[in-house]
Amino acid sequence: MVDHLAPHHPARRGEADRAGSRHRRRGPPPTGDSAAPGTAAAKSAPATPAADPLAGLITLPSGLRYQIENPGSGDHPKSTDQVKVNYTGVLMDGTKFDSSNGATFPLNGVIPGWTEGMQLIGKGGSIRLVIPANLAYGNRTTGPIPGGSTLLFEIELLDINP
């Protein structure tokens, strides 16, 4: 412990506050992660991680999990169709590994989880997919995606071309 610091020094602020110091803190009280341990603000900060990304999803027999955000309208794409999409892909820890706006590709030319999941919505629809490794890249590392990874995608289906 450094005793030569004044009670109002940032390194000793928590001690001075607990000791009943009459020094007034300038500025707003700390919030979230910036709160000093043991302070009321720190005690009220959430101690749990963000909401479970798997909550409320439907699981198919293949292991693909999904939630339809917007079903879209009209026909659903077939595995042989080309689709135009906006999407973002993240790992389970939230690390973003890919995104695109207006990407077009054959639905049978992507990972199996995409092929299966995209057939659940119509043009204009959006879906959240949680794709287990066996429906993605398996145990092989692909670019920034470690082998064995479960992938999370937010996808909007813009157009379908047979």
VOTI-594122 format. One record per atom (N, C-alpha, C): residue number from 1; z, x, y; residue in three letters. Coordinates in steps of 0.001 Angstrom, whole numbers, plus 500000, padded with zeros to 6 digits. Layout:
N
 resi     up   east  north resn
  NUM      Z      X      Y  Ala
...
END
This chain:
162
 resi     up   east  north resn
    1 500000 500846 498821  Met
    1 500000 500000 500000  Met
    1 500000 500886 501235  Met
    2 499302 500479 502270  Val
    2 499201 501234 503512  Val
    2 500140 500580 504506  Val
    3 501254 501272 504835  Asp
    3 502277 500668 505694  Asp
    3 501995 500826 507172  Asp
    4 501077 501719 507548  His
    4 500857 501950 508973  His
    4 499948 500904 509610  His
    5 499448 499968 508857  Leu
    5 498573 498929 509411  Leu
    5 499412 497831 510049  Leu
    6 498987 497366 511185  Ala
    6 499680 496272 511860  Ala
    6 499515 494998 511052  Ala
    7 500465 494046 511157  Pro
    7 500362 492811 510376  Pro
    7 499083 492025 510637  Pro
    8 498451 492205 511796  His
    8 497236 491446 512093  His
    8 495981 492141 511587  His
    9 496085 493350 511009  His
    9 494937 494055 510447  His
    9 494409 493263 509258  His
   10 493096 493170 509088  Pro
   10 492533 492375 507988  Pro
   10 493100 492721 506614  Pro
   11 493417 493986 506372  Ala
   11 493942 494357 505062  Ala
   11 495349 493831 504831  Ala
   12 496047 493470 505882  Arg
   12 497415 492995 505743  Arg
   12 497556 491528 506140  Arg
   13 496481 490887 506559  Arg
   13 496539 489525 507076  Arg
   13 497239 488586 506104  Arg
   14 496897 488629 504819  Gly
   14 497529 487751 503837  Gly
   14 499020 487974 503767  Gly
   15 499468 489256 503854  Glu
   15 500895 489540 503822  Glu
   15 501577 488961 505035  Glu
   16 500971 489126 506216  Ala
   16 501583 488613 507427  Ala
   16 501675 487097 507372  Ala
   17 500624 486436 506886  Asp
   17 500646 484980 506800  Asp
   17 501739 484513 505851  Asp
   18 501881 485161 504694  Arg
   18 502902 484762 503731  Arg
   18 504297 485046 504242  Arg
   19 504432 486053 505090  Ala
   19 505741 486419 505610  Ala
   19 506158 485523 506755  Ala
   20 505335 484574 507123  Gly
   20 505698 483635 508179  Gly
   20 505415 484173 509564  Gly
   21 504507 485098 509699  Ser
   21 504160 485662 510996  Ser
   21 503730 484551 511932  Ser
   22 504089 484731 513196  Arg
   22 503687 483748 514191  Arg
   22 502356 484121 514846  Arg
   23 501720 485185 514322  His
   23 500406 485546 514846  His
   23 499433 484432 514501  His
   24 498650 484046 515490  Arg
   24 497661 482994 515251  Arg
   24 496346 483638 514855  Arg
   25 495738 483106 513857  Arg
   25 494421 483575 513408  Arg
   25 493389 483042 514383  Arg
   26 492483 483907 514792  Arg
   26 491407 483475 515678  Arg
   26 490227 483033 514835  Arg
   27 489493 482034 515311  Gly
   27 488324 481552 514599  Gly
   27 488705 480510 513571  Gly
   28 487701 479980 512892  Pro
   28 487953 478924 511902  Pro
   28 488658 479491 510680  Pro
   29 489366 478634 509962  Pro
   29 490023 479102 508741  Pro
   29 488980 479501 507710  Pro
   30 489333 480444 506845  Pro
   30 488361 480855 505834  Pro
   30 488065 479724 504868  Pro
   31 486838 479751 504335  Thr
   31 486450 478749 503350  Thr
   31 485779 479420 502185  Thr
   32 485711 478730 501042  Gly
   32 484987 479208 499871  Gly
   32 485423 480585 499433  Gly
   33 484443 481451 499125  Asp
   33 484715 482778 498587  Asp
   33 485333 483718 499595  Asp
   34 485229 483414 500905  Ser
   34 485750 484324 501904  Ser
   34 487245 484156 502116  Ser
   35 487867 483161 501521  Ala
   35 489290 482930 501696  Ala
   35 490110 484012 501008  Ala
   36 491196 484400 501663  Ala
   36 492080 485401 501080  Ala
   36 492809 484808 499887  Ala
   37 493006 485591 498818  Pro
   37 493736 485082 497654  Pro
   37 495119 484611 498054  Pro
   38 495515 483491 497511  Gly
   38 496845 482965 497781  Gly
   38 496910 482038 498968  Gly
   39 495850 481934 499769  Thr
   39 495877 481041 500909  Thr
   39 495504 479636 500471  Thr
   40 495818 478665 501303  Ala
   40 495499 477274 500965  Ala
   40 494000 477101 500770  Ala
   41 493202 477783 501620  Ala
   41 491746 477656 501491  Ala
   41 491270 478196 500151  Ala
   42 491839 479309 499711  Ala
   42 491435 479888 498431  Ala
   42 491845 478980 497283  Ala
   43 493013 478343 497389  Lys
   43 493481 477454 496322  Lys
   43 492621 476206 496218  Lys
   44 491993 475774 497336  Ser
   44 491182 474560 497295  Ser
   44 489733 474856 496917  Ser
   45 489342 476140 496872  Ala
   45 487966 476485 496505  Ala
   45 487715 476107 495055  Ala
   46 486504 475659 494743  Pro
   46 486220 475268 493365  Pro
   46 486363 476459 492424  Pro
   47 487016 476218 491298  Ala
   47 487235 477281 490324  Ala
   47 486284 477164 489152  Ala
   48 485451 476127 489134  Thr
   48 484549 475921 488015  Thr
   48 483128 476283 488427  Thr
   49 482293 476691 487475  Pro
   49 480909 477018 487807  Pro
   49 480134 475769 488209  Pro
   50 478902 475974 488659  Ala
   50 478038 474860 489065  Ala
   50 477864 473880 487914  Ala
   51 477379 472705 488257  Ala
   51 477189 471657 487251  Ala
   51 476378 472165 486060  Ala
   52 476680 471651 484907  Asp
   52 476015 472040 483668  Asp
   52 474539 471646 483740  Asp
   53 473606 472632 483647  Pro
   53 472186 472301 483729  Pro
   53 471693 471495 482530  Pro
   54 472520 471366 481490  Leu
   54 472120 470627 480296  Leu
   54 472648 469192 480287  Leu
   55 473491 468857 481247  Ala
   55 474095 467523 481281  Ala
   55 473026 466451 481479  Ala
   56 473108 465392 480697  Gly
   56 472233 464244 480850  Gly
   56 470828 464404 480298  Gly
   57 470566 465475 479583  Leu
   57 469230 465690 479046  Leu
   57 469066 465027 477677  Leu
   58 467852 464656 477369  Ile
   58 467495 464107 476054  Ile
   58 467007 465274 475202  Ile
   59 467416 465296 473944  Thr
   59 466987 466360 473035  Thr
   59 466025 465791 471999  Thr
   60 464875 466406 471880  Leu
   60 463878 466012 470883  Leu
   60 464145 466750 469562  Leu
   61 463587 466265 468455  Pro
   61 463793 466930 467164  Pro
   61 463405 468422 467166  Pro
   62 462452 468804 468004  Ser
   62 462026 470206 468080  Ser
   62 463083 471107 468714  Ser
   63 464028 470489 469427  Gly
   63 465024 471259 470173  Gly
   63 464742 471275 471667  Gly
   64 463559 470813 472081  Leu
   64 463232 470714 473496  Leu
   64 464164 469691 474136  Leu
   65 464712 470054 475298  Arg
   65 465552 469115 476056  Arg
   65 464836 468803 477355  Arg
   66 464971 467554 477814  Tyr
   66 464259 467169 479025  Tyr
   66 464967 466049 479770  Tyr
   67 464602 465932 481039  Gln
   67 465008 464806 481864  Gln
   67 463819 464474 482753  Gln
   68 463354 463246 482655  Ile
   68 462243 462802 483492  Ile
   68 462813 462408 484843  Ile
   69 462374 463119 485869  Glu
   69 462819 462832 487242  Glu
   69 461992 461686 487826  Glu
   70 460686 461694 487503  Asn
   70 459750 460666 487960  Asn
   70 458707 460538 486854  Asn
   71 458549 459352 486254  Pro
   71 457620 459224 485127  Pro
   71 456149 459360 485507  Pro
   72 455811 459237 486792  Gly
   72 454422 459276 487207  Gly
   72 453730 457982 486845  Gly
   73 452425 457976 486923  Ser
   73 451680 456761 486602  Ser
   73 450410 457125 485851  Ser
   74 449872 456146 485199  Gly
   74 448612 456365 484492  Gly
   74 448793 457128 483204  Gly
   75 447685 457734 482778  Asp
   75 447660 458444 481506  Asp
   75 448547 459681 481521  Asp
   76 449035 460022 480350  His
   76 449763 461266 480145  His
   76 448772 462298 479643  His
   77 448986 463562 479957  Pro
   77 448034 464562 479464  Pro
   77 448120 464726 477955  Pro
   78 446990 465099 477378  Lys
   78 446942 465453 475955  Lys
   78 447018 466976 475866  Lys
   79 447345 467472 474717  Ser
   79 447483 468925 474560  Ser
   79 446184 469675 474861  Ser
   80 445048 468988 474792  Thr
   80 443751 469624 475044  Thr
   80 443311 469529 476507  Thr
   81 444096 468855 477353  Asp
   81 443746 468691 478766  Asp
   81 444159 469903 479588  Asp
   82 443515 470038 480763  Gln
   82 443976 470993 481761  Gln
   82 444889 470236 482705  Gln
   83 445962 470898 483137  Val
   83 446893 470272 484075  Val
   83 447013 471128 485324  Val
   84 447241 470460 486447  Lys
   84 447522 471133 487717  Lys
   84 448969 470797 488057  Lys
   85 449796 471821 488290  Val
   85 451237 471623 488448  Val
   85 451826 472485 489554  Val
   86 452982 472043 490040  Asn
   86 453919 472864 490800  Asn
   86 455086 473090 489855  Asn
   87 455614 474301 489786  Tyr
   87 456748 474523 488886  Tyr
   87 457598 475702 489339  Tyr
   88 458824 475693 488866  Thr
   88 459750 476812 489018  Thr
   88 460419 477016 487671  Thr
   89 460511 478283 487241  Gly
   89 461168 478627 485989  Gly
   89 462345 479548 486242  Gly
   90 463488 479238 485622  Val
   90 464686 480069 485758  Val
   90 465311 480295 484383  Val
   91 466068 481379 484286  Leu
   91 466860 481628 483088  Leu
   91 468127 480793 483164  Leu
   92 468871 480732 482077  Met
   92 470105 479932 482043  Met
   92 471142 480400 483071  Met
   93 471079 481671 483466  Asp
   93 472025 482165 484469  Asp
   93 471553 481886 485896  Asp
   94 470410 481189 486032  Gly
   94 469897 480830 487348  Gly
   94 468899 481813 487930  Gly
   95 468620 482906 487238  Thr
   95 467658 483896 487727  Thr
   95 466244 483323 487676  Thr
   96 465604 483253 488832  Lys
   96 464234 482745 488905  Lys
   96 463281 483812 488382  Lys
   97 462411 483438 487453  Phe
   97 461457 484397 486920  Phe
   97 460015 484041 487243  Phe
   98 459751 482799 487670  Asp
   98 458369 482424 487964  Asp
   98 458346 481122 488749  Asp
   99 457308 480958 489564  Ser
   99 457051 479686 490237  Ser
   99 455608 479693 490715  Ser
  100 455072 478507 490908  Ser
  100 453706 478394 491390  Ser
  100 453500 477009 491979  Ser
  101 452612 476931 492939  Asn
  101 452202 475650 493509  Asn
  101 450711 475507 493275  Asn
  102 450339 474423 492596  Gly
  102 448929 474144 492347  Gly
  102 448301 474962 491240  Gly
  103 449103 475456 490309  Ala
  103 448554 476220 489184  Ala
  103 447821 475283 488237  Ala
  104 446668 475718 487734  Thr
  104 445886 474935 486776  Thr
  104 445701 475760 485506  Thr
  105 445960 475137 484366  Phe
  105 445772 475823 483090  Phe
  105 445641 474818 481965  Phe
  106 445067 475250 480820  Pro
  106 444971 474355 479668  Pro
  106 446357 474176 479055  Pro
  107 446716 472951 478776  Leu
  107 448049 472663 478250  Leu
  107 448275 473294 476886  Leu
  108 447192 473514 476126  Asn
  108 447360 474164 474821  Asn
  108 447332 475687 474934  Asn
  109 447337 476211 476166  Gly
  109 447339 477652 476382  Gly
  109 448654 478175 476930  Gly
  110 449694 477351 476871  Val
  110 451002 477746 477385  Val
  110 452023 477723 476246  Val
  111 453272 478032 476558  Ile
  111 454299 478027 475516  Ile
  111 454453 476623 474927  Ile
  112 454807 476522 473665  Pro
  112 454891 475218 472995  Pro
  112 455824 474206 473689  Pro
  113 456896 474670 474290  Gly
  113 457806 473753 474986  Gly
  113 457140 473051 476158  Gly
  114 456266 473763 476872  Trp
  114 455499 473155 477961  Trp
  114 454515 472139 477398  Trp
  115 453787 472529 476363  Thr
  115 452784 471633 475786  Thr
  115 453433 470325 475367  Thr
  116 454565 470407 474694  Glu
  116 455270 469209 474239  Glu
  116 455851 468414 475411  Glu
  117 456499 469081 476328  Gly
  117 457189 468402 477419  Gly
  117 456284 467738 478435  Gly
  118 455175 468387 478765  Met
  118 454280 467833 479784  Met
  118 453610 466538 479342  Met
  119 453531 466295 478041  Gln
  119 452920 465063 477546  Gln
  119 453844 463855 477713  Gln
  120 455055 464077 478217  Leu
  120 456027 462992 478397  Leu
  120 455893 462286 479738  Leu
  121 455114 462848 480672  Ile
  121 454991 462242 482002  Ile
  121 453526 462025 482356  Ile
  122 453304 461128 483322  Gly
  122 451960 460854 483827  Gly
  122 451702 461598 485123  Gly
  123 450473 461497 485603  Lys
  123 450073 462123 486861  Lys
  123 451023 461697 487980  Lys
  124 451471 462677 488762  Gly
  124 452414 462401 489848  Gly
  124 453860 462464 489398  Gly
  125 454088 462632 488107  Gly
  125 455445 462667 487578  Gly
  125 456078 464034 487707  Gly
  126 457389 464061 487495  Ser
  126 458115 465326 487490  Ser
  126 459145 465302 486381  Ser
  127 459418 466482 485844  Ile
  127 460280 466599 484677  Ile
  127 461064 467901 484750  Ile
  128 462247 467876 484173  Arg
  128 463052 469089 483991  Arg
  128 463054 469381 482505  Arg
  129 462628 470595 482143  Leu
  129 462582 471005 480743  Leu
  129 463558 472143 480497  Leu
  130 464283 472066 479385  Val
  130 465099 473178 478910  Val
  130 464484 473563 477569  Val
  131 463854 474738 477563  Ile
  131 463047 475160 476427  Ile
  131 463768 476265 475666  Ile
  132 464154 475976 474410  Pro
  132 464820 477016 473619  Pro
  132 463828 478144 473296  Pro
  133 464371 479293 472976  Ala
  133 463544 480479 472714  Ala
  133 462458 480227 471677  Ala
  134 462770 479448 470636  Asn
  134 461763 479224 469587  Asn
  134 460562 478414 470079  Asn
  135 460673 477739 471224  Leu
  135 459548 477011 471814  Leu
  135 459014 477726 473059  Leu
  136 459526 478950 473285  Ala
  136 459091 479753 474440  Ala
  136 458513 481068 473924  Ala
  137 459232 482165 474117  Tyr
  137 458724 483484 473724  Tyr
  137 459469 484082 472538  Tyr
  138 460312 483289 471884  Gly
  138 461045 483793 470729  Gly
  138 461939 484958 471104  Gly
  139 461985 485965 470256  Asn
  139 462844 487127 470497  Asn
  139 462144 488258 471240  Asn
  140 460897 488030 471655  Arg
  140 460187 489105 472347  Arg
  140 460413 488996 473860  Arg
  141 460642 490138 474481  Thr
  141 460792 490211 475936  Thr
  141 459409 490103 476563  Thr
  142 459284 489251 477571  Thr
  142 458019 489039 478261  Thr
  142 458272 489163 479759  Thr
  143 457831 490262 480351  Gly
  143 458072 490483 481779  Gly
  143 459558 490427 482080  Gly
  144 459961 489589 483040  Pro
  144 461380 489505 483402  Pro
  144 462213 488613 482467  Pro
  145 461583 488072 481427  Ile
  145 462275 487152 480515  Ile
  145 462749 487924 479287  Ile
  146 464077 488067 479127  Pro
  146 464591 488774 477942  Pro
  146 464296 487995 476661  Pro
  147 464103 488714 475568  Gly
  147 463903 488071 474276  Gly
  147 465065 487149 473947  Gly
  148 464774 486036 473295  Gly
  148 465797 485078 472897  Gly
  148 466260 484148 474004  Gly
  149 465572 484146 475133  Ser
  149 466010 483350 476287  Ser
  149 465632 481879 476188  Ser
  150 466571 481036 476597  Thr
  150 466299 479624 476851  Thr
  150 465818 479543 478290  Thr
  151 464758 478779 478529  Leu
  151 464142 478693 479846  Leu
  151 464308 477302 480439  Leu
  152 464549 477244 481737  Leu
  152 464660 475982 482460  Leu
  152 463493 475878 483436  Leu
  153 462817 474738 483412  Phe
  153 461681 474519 484309  Phe
  153 461840 473199 485044  Phe
  154 461483 473214 486317  Glu
  154 461294 472007 487126  Glu
  154 459794 471941 487358  Glu
  155 459160 470830 486933  Ile
  155 457702 470748 486962  Ile
  155 457255 469426 487576  Ile
  156 456252 469502 488427  Glu
  156 455599 468312 488992  Glu
  156 454155 468341 488537  Glu
  157 453712 467261 487896  Leu
  157 452342 467136 487400  Leu
  157 451458 466556 488499  Leu
  158 450577 467377 489049  Leu
  158 449728 466955 490166  Leu
  158 448441 466289 489724  Leu
  159 447856 466805 488630  Asp
  159 446576 466263 488200  Asp
  159 446334 466593 486730  Asp
  160 445452 465799 486104  Ile
  160 445080 465984 484695  Ile
  160 443553 466009 484641  Ile
  161 443019 467016 483965  Asn
  161 441569 467100 483763  Asn
  161 441291 467196 482266  Asn
  162 440638 466146 481712  Pro
  162 440339 466168 480270  Pro
  162 439385 467300 479893  Pro
END
